[in-house]
Amino acid sequence: MNTQTILQKVHNGERITYEEGLHLYEEAEMLDLAEAANARRQQLVPGDLVTYLIDRNINYTNVCVTDCSFCNFYALPGDDAKSYVNSKAVLGQKIEEALSLGATRILMQGGHHPDLPYEYYTDLVRWIHTTYPAIEINAFSPSEIQHMGFVSGKSWEEILGELKALGLAGLPGGGGEILDDEVRQRVSPKKIMSEDWIGVMKVAHSLGLTTTSTMVIGFRETLAQRMNHLKRLRDAQDEAQAKYGRLGFNAFISWTLQIENTPLGRSRFRDEYGSTPAEYLRHTAISRIFLDNVPHHQASWPTMGQKIAQTALHFGCDDYGSTMIEENVVSAAGAPTATKCAMNVGEMHRQIRLGGFIPAQRDSSYHILNVYDDPNYQPPVVELPPVQQGFVPVLSLDEIKIHTQGNSN
Ligand code: SF4
């Protein structure tokens, strides 16, 4: 196999095989990969705009029984000092703050709470959609949908169909980590396995829900296991396009494992987990080259920091993600966002320009809302809400029972 021949295929706009992707991963020079990844980006998203989204991440509960070894976000049921379920009052306040900052979407995820009934989730989506019709709801990663299936006995088709009818617009790609069951059995044996993660996404694609795909590297996985993940995503995307004539995943986002405050960070293999910035950039390029059917690739500033995220824009990324406003999961595990988990729009523009690109605001379907091609333009400075510190148990299970009977606040 010849590295230059494979790279030339990419420059010609051709698909590369799994074996060719693995070969590039093992053999190609870093700058050759960057060049090929940028060529792929230009084939799929021509121009020099880098997009971003104004949205808010909301974690409705941190109660979880899944015990992933890389997670410091969750609290076990009964851990009154740490656990919480956000009430509608708290959620409403967060959404109103987001709207005042110009947000067009909320991205809502939570732990696998064993005592929340299925009606909690349907009520939540119905209430947000009717109270705040202007905000798009992207919520519940595949493992949460699987969990709802366990508590309700319903199929994924029923759950996603009902949630969509109530106002759900899309699913975040969270919980993908590495879609290879040897890795998943090792680090998160109680969490959704690869085929089921893809299976939930395929149902979402059949219903026309927007979805994204994610990947976390640094679980001591092999390069072949990374390629297995990418191949599963590419195949699912091919299937969505062939069956429904539309995209399944509209974006791909990867980052490196953060383990500082987690059980993995205390394991005897702790020095072998995680990845270097160079490895992240190499992976960013390979993903862009191989996933020739996923148009948008996001640079992950919350996990990688600004400088590496800017560099990723030169390794095939065309999007700078979202302003976040709040982030609780990777921050708890030790990502750079532990000290700063939100970016105002002015800072977002500055970072994208420093990277050498033109900032453009988009919506969650990647429609361009505004292009800011005047380098002197200064967006109005908006005060960001304080970062949520600690966890406050705001809703007891008794209250949840009342609340799911319709007596909502
Ligand atoms: S990563 Fe998600 S599923 Fe795993 S323990 Fe944390 S909250 Fe639970």
Residues whose N, C-alpha, C, O or C-beta is under 5 A from the ligand:
A	BS01	SF4	C64 T66 D67 C68 C71 Y74 G110 G111 H112
